[in-house]
């Protein structure tokens, strides 16, 4: 049988962001929670693991990396 991939849980950080924004209605006041989610997702990705809470963030990172790579080729 194949080895089961361990999933890391960054949902607590995602929930903290939602709670902060709901409370303050100002995303700029939730930077600490946003940084915590980014760090959790970065560590999760570095381990080659998965986390449902990070899927949207990873898609955004991948799009940004692709756009940066495309810009390098266009600017040559």
C-alpha positions in Angstrom: 0.0 0.0 0.0 1.2 3.6 -0.7 2.3 5.9 2.0 -0.5 8.2 3.1 0.4 11.8 2.6 0.3 13.8 5.8 -2.0 16.8 5.7 -1.1 19.9 7.7 -3.8 22.1 9.2 -3.6 25.8 8.6 -7.4 26.2 9.2 -6.8 27.8 12.6 -4.9 30.6 10.9 -7.5 31.0 8.1 -10.3 31.1 10.8 -8.3 33.8 12.7 -8.3 36.0 9.6 -12.0 35.6 9.1 -12.7 36.4 12.7 -10.4 39.4 12.6 -12.0 40.8 9.5 -15.5 40.2 10.8 -14.7 42.0 14.0 -12.8 45.0 12.5 -14.2 45.1 9.0 -10.6 46.2 8.0 -8.2 43.7 6.5 -5.3 46.0 7.2 -5.8 45.4 10.9 -5.4 41.7 10.4 -1.8 41.6 9.1 -0.5 39.4 12.0 -3.1 36.7 11.2 -2.4 37.0 7.5 1.3 36.6 8.1 0.6 33.5 10.3 -1.4 31.9 7.5 1.2 32.6 4.9 3.9 31.1 7.1 1.8 28.0 7.9 1.1 27.5 4.1 4.8 28.1 3.2 5.9 25.5 5.7 3.3 23.1 4.5 4.3 23.5 0.9 8.0 23.1 1.7 7.2 19.8 3.3 5.4 18.7 0.1 2.2 18.3 2.1 -1.4 19.5 1.6 -3.7 21.8 3.5 -7.2 22.7 2.4 -6.9 26.2 3.9 -3.9 26.9 1.6 -5.3 26.0 -1.8 -6.4 29.5 -2.8 -3.2 31.0 -1.5 -1.1 28.5 -3.4 -3.0 29.2 -6.6 -2.3 32.9 -6.1 1.4 32.2 -5.5 1.6 30.0 -8.6 -0.2 32.6 -10.8 2.2 35.3 -9.4 5.2 33.2 -10.2 4.0 32.4 -13.7 3.3 36.1 -14.3 6.8 37.0 -13.1 8.4 34.3 -15.3 6.4 35.5 -18.3 7.4 39.1 -17.6 11.1 38.0 -17.7 10.6 36.5 -21.1 8.7 39.5 -22.5 11.2 42.0 -21.2 14.2 40.3 -22.9 
